[in-house]
């Protein structure tokens, strides 16, 4: 196993739902929980756990909740 430095981002394998999630989060508009659930067929708790997993891989995830709208997640920083 290789050592991972703090600044290293470990990208998920292509064709996986994690890779699909990263692609959704890289979009300019990001993704809502509803978008993620529809695209992956995950339950809400699984989608939130996947977001945590993406963070642990080194991606910086920004979360915004405009008044009266759904929370939006997007990758910000180096991983974008």
ROVEX-906178 format. One record per residue: residue number from 1; chain; x, y, z of N, C-alpha, C in turn. Coordinates in steps of 0.02 Angstrom, whole numbers, plus 32768, in hexadecimal, padded with zeros to 4 digits. Each point is the difference from the previous one (the first is absolute). Last residue first. Example, Ala and Ser with C-alpha at 12.3 -4.5 7.8 and 13.67 -1.06 7.14 Angstrom:
<node><num>2</num><cadena>A</cadena><n_c1>8282</n_c1><n_c2>7F90</n_c2><n_c3>8162</n_c3><ca_c1>802A</ca_c1><ca_c2>803B</ca_c2><ca_c3>8003</ca_c3><c_c1>7FD9</c_c1><c_c2>8037</c_c2><c_c3>8025</c_c3></node>
<node><num>1</num><cadena>A</cadena><n_c1>800F</n_c1><n_c2>7EE2</n_c2><n_c3>7FFC</n_c3><ca_c1>7FD3</ca_c1><ca_c2>803B</ca_c2><ca_c3>8000</ca_c3><c_c1>802D</c_c1><c_c2>803C</c_c2><c_c3>8000</c_c3></node>
This chain:
<node><num>80</num><cadena>A</cadena><n_c1>7DBC</n_c1><n_c2>83FA</n_c2><n_c3>7E83</n_c3><ca_c1>7FCE</ca_c1><ca_c2>8016</ca_c2><ca_c3>7FD0</ca_c3><c_c1>8016</c_c1><c_c2>7FFC</c_c2><c_c3>7FB8</c_c3></node>
<node><num>79</num><cadena>A</cadena><n_c1>807B</n_c1><n_c2>7FD2</n_c2><n_c3>80D6</n_c3><ca_c1>7FE0</ca_c1><ca_c2>7FC8</ca_c2><ca_c3>7FDF</ca_c3><c_c1>7FCF</c_c1><c_c2>8013</c_c2><c_c3>7FC9</c_c3></node>
<node><num>78</num><cadena>A</cadena><n_c1>8078</n_c1><n_c2>80A1</n_c2><n_c3>808E</n_c3><ca_c1>802C</ca_c1><ca_c2>7FDC</ca_c2><ca_c3>7FD2</ca_c3><c_c1>7FDE</c_c1><c_c2>7FC8</c_c2><c_c3>7FD9</c_c3></node>
<node><num>77</num><cadena>A</cadena><n_c1>7F55</n_c1><n_c2>80AD</n_c2><n_c3>8069</n_c3><ca_c1>8048</ca_c1><ca_c2>7FFA</ca_c2><ca_c3>800D</ca_c3><c_c1>8024</c_c1><c_c2>7FD8</c_c2><c_c3>7FCB</c_c3></node>
<node><num>76</num><cadena>A</cadena><n_c1>7F01</n_c1><n_c2>7FC7</n_c2><n_c3>802E</n_c3><ca_c1>8021</ca_c1><ca_c2>8041</ca_c2><ca_c3>7FFA</ca_c3><c_c1>804B</c_c1><c_c2>7FF4</c_c2><c_c3>800B</c_c3></node>
<node><num>75</num><cadena>A</cadena><n_c1>7F09</n_c1><n_c2>7F75</n_c2><n_c3>7FC5</n_c3><ca_c1>8047</ca_c1><ca_c2>7FFB</ca_c2><ca_c3>8010</ca_c3><c_c1>801F</c_c1><c_c2>8044</c_c2><c_c3>7FF4</c_c3></node>
<node><num>74</num><cadena>A</cadena><n_c1>7EFC</n_c1><n_c2>7FDC</n_c2><n_c3>804C</n_c3><ca_c1>802D</ca_c1><ca_c2>8004</ca_c2><ca_c3>7FC6</ca_c3><c_c1>8047</c_c1><c_c2>7FF9</c_c2><c_c3>8018</c_c3></node>
<node><num>73</num><cadena>A</cadena><n_c1>7EE0</n_c1><n_c2>7FF8</n_c2><n_c3>804D</n_c3><ca_c1>8045</ca_c1><ca_c2>7FEC</ca_c2><ca_c3>800E</ca_c3><c_c1>8029</c_c1><c_c2>8008</c_c2><c_c3>7FC0</c_c3></node>
<node><num>72</num><cadena>A</cadena><n_c1>7F09</n_c1><n_c2>8064</n_c2><n_c3>8071</n_c3><ca_c1>8027</ca_c1><ca_c2>7FED</ca_c2><ca_c3>7FC6</ca_c3><c_c1>8047</c_c1><c_c2>7FF1</c_c2><c_c3>8015</c_c3></node>
<node><num>71</num><cadena>A</cadena><n_c1>7EF3</n_c1><n_c2>8016</n_c2><n_c3>8070</n_c3><ca_c1>8048</ca_c1><ca_c2>8003</ca_c2><ca_c3>8009</ca_c3><c_c1>8023</c_c1><c_c2>7FE6</c_c2><c_c3>7FC2</c_c3></node>
<node><num>70</num><cadena>A</cadena><n_c1>7F08</n_c1><n_c2>8068</n_c2><n_c3>7FE6</n_c3><ca_c1>8024</ca_c1><ca_c2>7FC5</ca_c2><ca_c3>8018</ca_c3><c_c1>804A</c_c1><c_c2>800E</c_c2><c_c3>8008</c_c3></node>
<node><num>69</num><cadena>A</cadena><n_c1>7F4D</n_c1><n_c2>80CC</n_c2><n_c3>801A</n_c3><ca_c1>8015</ca_c1><ca_c2>7FD0</ca_c2><ca_c3>7FCD</ca_c3><c_c1>8024</c_c1><c_c2>7FC5</c_c2><c_c3>8021</c_c3></node>
<node><num>68</num><cadena>A</cadena><n_c1>7FAF</n_c1><n_c2>80CC</n_c2><n_c3>8071</n_c3><ca_c1>7FC7</ca_c1><ca_c2>7FE6</ca_c2><ca_c3>7FDA</ca_c3><c_c1>8012</c_c1><c_c2>7FCD</c_c2><c_c3>7FCB</c_c3></node>
<node><num>67</num><cadena>A</cadena><n_c1>80C7</n_c1><n_c2>8091</n_c2><n_c3>804F</n_c3><ca_c1>7FBF</ca_c1><ca_c2>8003</ca_c2><ca_c3>8022</ca_c3><c_c1>7FC8</c_c1><c_c2>7FE8</c_c2><c_c3>7FD2</c_c3></node>
<node><num>66</num><cadena>A</cadena><n_c1>80F6</n_c1><n_c2>7F9F</n_c2><n_c3>7FDC</n_c3><ca_c1>7FDE</ca_c1><ca_c2>8040</ca_c2><ca_c3>7FF6</ca_c3><c_c1>7FBA</c_c1><c_c2>7FFE</c_c2><c_c3>8021</c_c3></node>
<node><num>65</num><cadena>A</cadena><n_c1>80E0</n_c1><n_c2>7F72</n_c2><n_c3>8028</n_c3><ca_c1>7FB8</ca_c1><ca_c2>7FF9</ca_c2><ca_c3>8008</ca_c3><c_c1>7FE0</c_c1><c_c2>8044</c_c2><c_c3>7FF8</c_c3></node>
<node><num>64</num><cadena>A</cadena><n_c1>80FA</n_c1><n_c2>7F6B</n_c2><n_c3>7FCC</n_c3><ca_c1>7FDA</ca_c1><ca_c2>803F</ca_c2><ca_c3>8004</ca_c3><c_c1>7FB6</c_c1><c_c2>7FF1</c_c2><c_c3>8007</c_c3></node>
<node><num>63</num><cadena>A</cadena><n_c1>810C</n_c1><n_c2>7F8D</n_c2><n_c3>800E</n_c3><ca_c1>7FB9</ca_c1><ca_c2>7FF4</ca_c2><ca_c3>8008</ca_c3><c_c1>7FDD</c_c1><c_c2>8043</c_c2><c_c3>8008</c_c3></node>
<node><num>62</num><cadena>A</cadena><n_c1>80FA</n_c1><n_c2>7F86</n_c2><n_c3>7FA2</n_c3><ca_c1>7FDC</ca_c1><ca_c2>803A</ca_c2><ca_c3>801A</ca_c3><c_c1>7FB6</c_c1><c_c2>7FF0</c_c2><c_c3>8001</c_c3></node>
<node><num>61</num><cadena>A</cadena><n_c1>80EF</n_c1><n_c2>7F67</n_c2><n_c3>7FFF</n_c3><ca_c1>7FBA</ca_c1><ca_c2>8006</ca_c2><ca_c3>7FEB</ca_c3><c_c1>7FE0</c_c1><c_c2>803B</c_c2><c_c3>8024</c_c3></node>
<node><num>60</num><cadena>A</cadena><n_c1>80FD</n_c1><n_c2>7F90</n_c2><n_c3>7FB5</n_c3><ca_c1>7FE1</ca_c1><ca_c2>8033</ca_c2><ca_c3>802A</ca_c3><c_c1>7FB8</c_c1><c_c2>8009</c_c2><c_c3>7FE7</c_c3></node>
<node><num>59</num><cadena>A</cadena><n_c1>80AD</n_c1><n_c2>7F20</n_c2><n_c3>7FF1</n_c3><ca_c1>7FD9</ca_c1><ca_c2>8034</ca_c2><ca_c3>7FDD</ca_c3><c_c1>7FE4</c_c1><c_c2>8031</c_c2><c_c3>8034</c_c3></node>
<node><num>58</num><cadena>A</cadena><n_c1>807E</n_c1><n_c2>7F33</n_c2><n_c3>8033</n_c3><ca_c1>8026</ca_c1><ca_c2>803E</ca_c2><ca_c3>7FF7</ca_c3><c_c1>7FDC</c_c1><c_c2>8037</c_c2><c_c3>7FDB</c_c3></node>
<node><num>57</num><cadena>A</cadena><n_c1>7FB7</n_c1><n_c2>7F20</n_c2><n_c3>8056</n_c3><ca_c1>802E</ca_c1><ca_c2>7FF5</ca_c2><ca_c3>7FC8</ca_c3><c_c1>8029</c_c1><c_c2>803F</c_c2><c_c3>7FF0</c_c3></node>
<node><num>56</num><cadena>A</cadena><n_c1>7F52</n_c1><n_c2>8002</n_c2><n_c3>80A2</n_c3><ca_c1>8039</ca_c1><ca_c2>7FDB</ca_c2><ca_c3>801A</ca_c3><c_c1>8033</c_c1><c_c2>7FF0</c_c2><c_c3>7FCA</c_c3></node>
<node><num>55</num><cadena>A</cadena><n_c1>7F33</n_c1><n_c2>8066</n_c2><n_c3>7FC4</n_c3><ca_c1>8029</ca_c1><ca_c2>802F</ca_c2><ca_c3>8027</ca_c3><c_c1>803F</c_c1><c_c2>7FDD</c_c2><c_c3>8019</c_c3></node>
<node><num>54</num><cadena>A</cadena><n_c1>7F64</n_c1><n_c2>7F7B</n_c2><n_c3>7F96</n_c3><ca_c1>8021</ca_c1><ca_c2>802B</ca_c2><ca_c3>7FCE</ca_c3><c_c1>802C</c_c1><c_c2>8033</c_c2><c_c3>8024</c_c3></node>
<node><num>53</num><cadena>A</cadena><n_c1>7F79</n_c1><n_c2>7F77</n_c2><n_c3>8085</n_c3><ca_c1>8036</ca_c1><ca_c2>7FD9</ca_c2><ca_c3>7FE2</ca_c3><c_c1>8027</c_c1><c_c2>8029</c_c2><c_c3>7FCD</c_c3></node>
<node><num>52</num><cadena>A</cadena><n_c1>7F3F</n_c1><n_c2>805E</n_c2><n_c3>805F</n_c3><ca_c1>8035</ca_c1><ca_c2>7FFC</ca_c2><ca_c3>8032</ca_c3><c_c1>803C</c_c1><c_c2>7FDB</c_c2><c_c3>7FE4</c_c3></node>
<node><num>51</num><cadena>A</cadena><n_c1>7F42</n_c1><n_c2>8002</n_c2><n_c3>7F7C</n_c3><ca_c1>801D</ca_c1><ca_c2>8044</ca_c2><ca_c3>8002</ca_c3><c_c1>8039</c_c1><c_c2>8003</c_c2><c_c3>8032</c_c3></node>
<node><num>50</num><cadena>A</cadena><n_c1>7F84</n_c1><n_c2>7F3B</n_c2><n_c3>7FF9</n_c3><ca_c1>802B</ca_c1><ca_c2>8005</ca_c2><ca_c3>7FC4</ca_c3><c_c1>8020</c_c1><c_c2>8045</c_c2><c_c3>7FFD</c_c3></node>
<node><num>49</num><cadena>A</cadena><n_c1>7F60</n_c1><n_c2>7FDA</n_c2><n_c3>80A7</n_c3><ca_c1>803E</ca_c1><ca_c2>7FDB</ca_c2><ca_c3>800F</ca_c3><c_c1>8031</c_c1><c_c2>8004</c_c2><c_c3>7FC6</c_c3></node>
<node><num>48</num><cadena>A</cadena><n_c1>7F2B</n_c1><n_c2>8059</n_c2><n_c3>7FDF</n_c3><ca_c1>8025</ca_c1><ca_c2>802A</ca_c2><ca_c3>802E</ca_c3><c_c1>8042</c_c1><c_c2>7FDF</c_c2><c_c3>8014</c_c3></node>
<node><num>47</num><cadena>A</cadena><n_c1>7F6E</n_c1><n_c2>7F84</n_c2><n_c3>7F7A</n_c3><ca_c1>801A</ca_c1><ca_c2>8039</ca_c2><ca_c3>7FDA</ca_c3><c_c1>8028</c_c1><c_c2>802E</c_c2><c_c3>802D</c_c3></node>
<node><num>46</num><cadena>A</cadena><n_c1>7F90</n_c1><n_c2>7F4C</n_c2><n_c3>8063</n_c3><ca_c1>8038</ca_c1><ca_c2>7FE7</ca_c2><ca_c3>7FD8</ca_c3><c_c1>801F</c_c1><c_c2>8039</c_c2><c_c3>7FD8</c_c3></node>
<node><num>45</num><cadena>A</cadena><n_c1>7F3D</n_c1><n_c2>802A</n_c2><n_c3>807D</n_c3><ca_c1>8038</ca_c1><ca_c2>7FF6</ca_c2><ca_c3>802E</ca_c3><c_c1>803E</c_c1><c_c2>7FE6</c_c2><c_c3>7FDA</c_c3></node>
<node><num>44</num><cadena>A</cadena><n_c1>7F32</n_c1><n_c2>8020</n_c2><n_c3>7F86</n_c3><ca_c1>801E</ca_c1><ca_c2>803E</ca_c2><ca_c3>8017</ca_c3><c_c1>803D</c_c1><c_c2>7FF6</c_c2><c_c3>802D</c_c3></node>
<node><num>43</num><cadena>A</cadena><n_c1>7FD1</n_c1><n_c2>7F43</n_c2><n_c3>7F4C</n_c3><ca_c1>7FD6</ca_c1><ca_c2>801C</ca_c2><ca_c3>8035</ca_c3><c_c1>8023</c_c1><c_c2>803F</c_c2><c_c3>801A</c_c3></node>
<node><num>42</num><cadena>A</cadena><n_c1>802B</n_c1><n_c2>7FAC</n_c2><n_c3>7F00</n_c3><ca_c1>8013</ca_c1><ca_c2>7FF6</ca_c2><ca_c3>8046</ca_c3><c_c1>7FC9</c_c1><c_c2>801A</c_c2><c_c3>802D</c_c3></node>
<node><num>41</num><cadena>A</cadena><n_c1>801C</n_c1><n_c2>8003</n_c2><n_c3>7F06</n_c3><ca_c1>7FD0</ca_c1><ca_c2>7FD2</ca_c2><ca_c3>801F</ca_c3><c_c1>8014</c_c1><c_c2>7FED</c_c2><c_c3>8047</c_c3></node>
<node><num>40</num><cadena>A</cadena><n_c1>8064</n_c1><n_c2>80A3</n_c2><n_c3>7F59</n_c3><ca_c1>8024</ca_c1><ca_c2>7FC5</ca_c2><ca_c3>801A</ca_c3><c_c1>7FD3</c_c1><c_c2>7FC9</c_c2><c_c3>801B</c_c3></node>
<node><num>39</num><cadena>A</cadena><n_c1>7FB5</n_c1><n_c2>80D8</n_c2><n_c3>7F9F</n_c3><ca_c1>8034</ca_c1><ca_c2>7FE8</ca_c2><ca_c3>7FD3</ca_c3><c_c1>801F</c_c1><c_c2>7FBE</c_c2><c_c3>8017</c_c3></node>
<node><num>38</num><cadena>A</cadena><n_c1>7F58</n_c1><n_c2>8072</n_c2><n_c3>8085</n_c3><ca_c1>7FE4</ca_c1><ca_c2>7FEC</ca_c2><ca_c3>7FBF</ca_c3><c_c1>8034</c_c1><c_c2>7FE0</c_c2><c_c3>7FD3</c_c3></node>
<node><num>37</num><cadena>A</cadena><n_c1>8044</n_c1><n_c2>805B</n_c2><n_c3>80D0</n_c3><ca_c1>7FD6</ca_c1><ca_c2>7FC5</ca_c2><ca_c3>800B</ca_c3><c_c1>7FE4</c_c1><c_c2>7FE6</c_c2><c_c3>7FBD</c_c3></node>
<node><num>36</num><cadena>A</cadena><n_c1>807B</n_c1><n_c2>80CA</n_c2><n_c3>7FFE</n_c3><ca_c1>802C</ca_c1><ca_c2>7FC7</ca_c2><ca_c3>800F</ca_c3><c_c1>7FD7</c_c1><c_c2>7FC0</c_c2><c_c3>8007</c_c3></node>
<node><num>35</num><cadena>A</cadena><n_c1>7F8C</n_c1><n_c2>80CB</n_c2><n_c3>7FE7</n_c3><ca_c1>8024</ca_c1><ca_c2>7FF0</ca_c2><ca_c3>7FC2</ca_c3><c_c1>802A</c_c1><c_c2>7FC1</c_c2><c_c3>8009</c_c3></node>
<node><num>34</num><cadena>A</cadena><n_c1>7F97</n_c1><n_c2>8058</n_c2><n_c3>80BF</n_c3><ca_c1>7FCF</ca_c1><ca_c2>7FE1</ca_c2><ca_c3>7FD3</ca_c3><c_c1>8020</c_c1><c_c2>7FEC</c_c2><c_c3>7FBE</c_c3></node>
<node><num>33</num><cadena>A</cadena><n_c1>807F</n_c1><n_c2>807A</n_c2><n_c3>809A</n_c3><ca_c1>7FF8</ca_c1><ca_c2>7FBC</ca_c2><ca_c3>8018</ca_c3><c_c1>7FCF</c_c1><c_c2>7FDB</c_c2><c_c3>7FD2</c_c3></node>
<node><num>32</num><cadena>A</cadena><n_c1>807A</n_c1><n_c2>80C3</n_c2><n_c3>7F87</n_c3><ca_c1>7FD8</ca_c1><ca_c2>7FFC</ca_c2><ca_c3>803D</ca_c3><c_c1>7FFD</c_c1><c_c2>7FB7</c_c2><c_c3>8016</c_c3></node>
<node><num>31</num><cadena>A</cadena><n_c1>80C5</n_c1><n_c2>8083</n_c2><n_c3>7F6B</n_c3><ca_c1>7FCB</ca_c1><ca_c2>7FCE</ca_c2><ca_c3>8002</ca_c3><c_c1>7FDC</c_c1><c_c2>8004</c_c2><c_c3>8043</c_c3></node>
<node><num>30</num><cadena>A</cadena><n_c1>809F</n_c1><n_c2>80AE</n_c2><n_c3>7F50</n_c3><ca_c1>8006</ca_c1><ca_c2>7FCE</ca_c2><ca_c3>8036</ca_c3><c_c1>7FC8</c_c1><c_c2>7FCD</c_c2><c_c3>7FFB</c_c3></node>
<node><num>29</num><cadena>A</cadena><n_c1>8037</n_c1><n_c2>80BF</n_c2><n_c3>7F69</n_c3><ca_c1>7FC6</ca_c1><ca_c2>8005</ca_c2><ca_c3>802D</ca_c3><c_c1>8003</c_c1><c_c2>7FCE</c_c2><c_c3>803A</c_c3></node>
<node><num>28</num><cadena>A</cadena><n_c1>80AE</n_c1><n_c2>8002</n_c2><n_c3>7F5C</n_c3><ca_c1>7FFA</ca_c1><ca_c2>8044</ca_c2><ca_c3>8019</ca_c3><c_c1>7FC7</c_c1><c_c2>8007</c_c2><c_c3>8033</c_c3></node>
<node><num>27</num><cadena>A</cadena><n_c1>8074</n_c1><n_c2>7F11</n_c2><n_c3>7FE8</n_c3><ca_c1>7FD9</ca_c1><ca_c2>802C</ca_c2><ca_c3>7FD5</ca_c3><c_c1>7FFA</c_c1><c_c2>8045</c_c2><c_c3>8020</c_c3></node>
<node><num>26</num><cadena>A</cadena><n_c1>8067</n_c1><n_c2>7F41</n_c2><n_c3>806B</n_c3><ca_c1>802C</ca_c1><ca_c2>802D</ca_c2><ca_c3>7FDB</ca_c3><c_c1>7FDA</c_c1><c_c2>8030</c_c2><c_c3>7FD2</c_c3></node>
<node><num>25</num><cadena>A</cadena><n_c1>7F96</n_c1><n_c2>7F4F</n_c2><n_c3>807D</n_c3><ca_c1>8015</ca_c1><ca_c2>8035</ca_c2><ca_c3>802E</ca_c3><c_c1>802E</c_c1><c_c2>8033</c_c2><c_c3>7FDE</c_c3></node>
<node><num>24</num><cadena>A</cadena><n_c1>7FB7</n_c1><n_c2>7F3F</n_c2><n_c3>7F8A</n_c3><ca_c1>7FC6</ca_c1><ca_c2>802B</ca_c2><ca_c3>800F</ca_c3><c_c1>8014</c_c1><c_c2>803B</c_c2><c_c3>802B</c_c3></node>
<node><num>23</num><cadena>A</cadena><n_c1>80A3</n_c1><n_c2>7F5D</n_c2><n_c3>7FD2</n_c3><ca_c1>7FEF</ca_c1><ca_c2>8025</ca_c2><ca_c3>7FC3</ca_c3><c_c1>7FC5</c_c1><c_c2>802F</c_c2><c_c3>800C</c_c3></node>
<node><num>22</num><cadena>A</cadena><n_c1>803B</n_c1><n_c2>7F6D</n_c2><n_c3>80AD</n_c3><ca_c1>8034</ca_c1><ca_c2>8033</ca_c2><ca_c3>7FF8</ca_c3><c_c1>7FF0</c_c1><c_c2>802B</c_c2><c_c3>7FC2</c_c3></node>
<node><num>21</num><cadena>A</cadena><n_c1>7F77</n_c1><n_c2>7F46</n_c2><n_c3>8023</n_c3><ca_c1>7FF3</ca_c1><ca_c2>8033</ca_c2><ca_c3>8032</ca_c3><c_c1>8033</c_c1><c_c2>8039</c_c2><c_c3>7FFA</c_c3></node>
<node><num>20</num><cadena>A</cadena><n_c1>801F</n_c1><n_c2>7F43</n_c2><n_c3>7F7B</n_c3><ca_c1>7FC6</ca_c1><ca_c2>8024</ca_c2><ca_c3>7FE8</ca_c3><c_c1>7FF0</c_c1><c_c2>803A</c_c2><c_c3>8030</c_c3></node>
<node><num>19</num><cadena>A</cadena><n_c1>80A5</n_c1><n_c2>7F6B</n_c2><n_c3>803F</n_c3><ca_c1>8019</ca_c1><ca_c2>802A</ca_c2><ca_c3>7FCA</ca_c3><c_c1>7FC7</c_c1><c_c2>802A</c_c2><c_c3>7FE3</c_c3></node>
<node><num>18</num><cadena>A</cadena><n_c1>7FC6</n_c1><n_c2>7F63</n_c2><n_c3>80A0</n_c3><ca_c1>8028</ca_c1><ca_c2>8034</ca_c2><ca_c3>8021</ca_c3><c_c1>801C</c_c1><c_c2>8030</c_c2><c_c3>7FCB</c_c3></node>
<node><num>17</num><cadena>A</cadena><n_c1>7F8E</n_c1><n_c2>7F3F</n_c2><n_c3>7FBA</n_c3><ca_c1>7FD1</ca_c1><ca_c2>8035</ca_c2><ca_c3>8015</ca_c3><c_c1>8025</c_c1><c_c2>8038</c_c2><c_c3>8025</c_c3></node>
<node><num>16</num><cadena>A</cadena><n_c1>8087</n_c1><n_c2>7F79</n_c2><n_c3>7F46</n_c3><ca_c1>7FE0</ca_c1><ca_c2>7FF1</ca_c2><ca_c3>8040</ca_c3><c_c1>7FCF</c_c1><c_c2>8038</c_c2><c_c3>8011</c_c3></node>
<node><num>15</num><cadena>A</cadena><n_c1>8093</n_c1><n_c2>7FFD</n_c2><n_c3>7F3D</n_c3><ca_c1>7FC8</ca_c1><ca_c2>7FD3</ca_c2><ca_c3>7FF8</ca_c3><c_c1>7FDD</c_c1><c_c2>7FEE</c_c2><c_c3>8041</c_c3></node>
<node><num>14</num><cadena>A</cadena><n_c1>8100</n_c1><n_c2>8049</n_c2><n_c3>800B</n_c3><ca_c1>7FCF</ca_c1><ca_c2>8013</ca_c2><ca_c3>7FCD</ca_c3><c_c1>7FC9</c_c1><c_c2>7FCC</c_c2><c_c3>7FFC</c_c3></node>
<node><num>13</num><cadena>A</cadena><n_c1>8086</n_c1><n_c2>802A</n_c2><n_c3>80E7</n_c3><ca_c1>8008</ca_c1><ca_c2>7FDE</ca_c2><ca_c3>7FC0</ca_c3><c_c1>7FC8</c_c1><c_c2>8014</c_c2><c_c3>7FD0</c_c3></node>
<node><num>12</num><cadena>A</cadena><n_c1>804D</n_c1><n_c2>80B1</n_c2><n_c3>80BD</n_c3><ca_c1>7FE0</ca_c1><ca_c2>7FBE</ca_c2><ca_c3>7FFC</ca_c3><c_c1>800A</c_c1><c_c2>7FE1</c_c2><c_c3>7FBB</c_c3></node>
<node><num>11</num><cadena>A</cadena><n_c1>80B2</n_c1><n_c2>80AE</n_c2><n_c3>8074</n_c3><ca_c1>7FC4</ca_c1><ca_c2>7FFE</ca_c2><ca_c3>7FD6</ca_c3><c_c1>7FE3</c_c1><c_c2>7FBA</c_c2><c_c3>7FFF</c_c3></node>
<node><num>10</num><cadena>A</cadena><n_c1>809F</n_c1><n_c2>8090</n_c2><n_c3>80AE</n_c3><ca_c1>7FF8</ca_c1><ca_c2>7FBD</ca_c2><ca_c3>7FE5</ca_c3><c_c1>7FBE</c_c1><c_c2>7FFD</c_c2><c_c3>7FDA</c_c3></node>
<node><num>9</num><cadena>A</cadena><n_c1>80B6</n_c1><n_c2>80C9</n_c2><n_c3>804B</n_c3><ca_c1>7FB9</ca_c1><ca_c2>7FEF</ca_c2><ca_c3>7FF8</ca_c3><c_c1>7FFD</c_c1><c_c2>7FBC</c_c2><c_c3>7FDE</c_c3></node>
<node><num>8</num><cadena>A</cadena><n_c1>80C1</n_c1><n_c2>8092</n_c2><n_c3>809B</n_c3><ca_c1>7FF0</ca_c1><ca_c2>7FD1</ca_c2><ca_c3>7FCB</ca_c3><c_c1>7FB5</c_c1><c_c2>7FF2</c_c2><c_c3>7FFF</c_c3></node>
<node><num>7</num><cadena>A</cadena><n_c1>8081</n_c1><n_c2>808A</n_c2><n_c3>80A0</n_c3><ca_c1>7FE9</ca_c1><ca_c2>8023</ca_c2><ca_c3>7FC4</ca_c3><c_c1>7FED</c_c1><c_c2>7FD2</c_c2><c_c3>7FC8</c_c3></node>
<node><num>6</num><cadena>A</cadena><n_c1>8059</n_c1><n_c2>7FAF</n_c2><n_c3>80D5</n_c3><ca_c1>7FC5</ca_c1><ca_c2>802A</ca_c2><ca_c3>800D</ca_c3><c_c1>7FE3</c_c1><c_c2>801E</c_c2><c_c3>7FC2</c_c3></node>
<node><num>5</num><cadena>A</cadena><n_c1>8084</n_c1><n_c2>7F1D</n_c2><n_c3>7FDF</n_c3><ca_c1>800F</ca_c1><ca_c2>803F</ca_c2><ca_c3>8021</ca_c3><c_c1>7FC0</c_c1><c_c2>8028</c_c2><c_c3>8009</c_c3></node>
<node><num>4</num><cadena>A</cadena><n_c1>802D</n_c1><n_c2>7EEF</n_c2><n_c3>7FEF</n_c3><ca_c1>7FDB</ca_c1><ca_c2>8037</ca_c2><ca_c3>7FE3</ca_c3><c_c1>8011</c_c1><c_c2>803F</c_c2><c_c3>8027</c_c3></node>
<node><num>3</num><cadena>A</cadena><n_c1>807A</n_c1><n_c2>7F01</n_c2><n_c3>7FC6</n_c3><ca_c1>7FEE</ca_c1><ca_c2>8033</ca_c2><ca_c3>8031</ca_c3><c_c1>7FDD</c_c1><c_c2>8039</c_c2><c_c3>7FDD</c_c3></node>
<node><num>2</num><cadena>A</cadena><n_c1>7FF5</n_c1><n_c2>7EFC</n_c2><n_c3>7FAB</n_c3><ca_c1>8028</ca_c1><ca_c2>803D</ca_c2><ca_c3>7FFD</ca_c3><c_c1>7FE9</c_c1><c_c2>8031</c_c2><c_c3>8034</c_c3></node>
<node><num>1</num><cadena>A</cadena><n_c1>8000</n_c1><n_c2>7EE6</n_c2><n_c3>7FF4</n_c3><ca_c1>7FD6</ca_c1><ca_c2>803B</ca_c2><ca_c3>8000</ca_c3><c_c1>802C</c_c1><c_c2>803E</c_c2><c_c3>8000</c_c3></node>
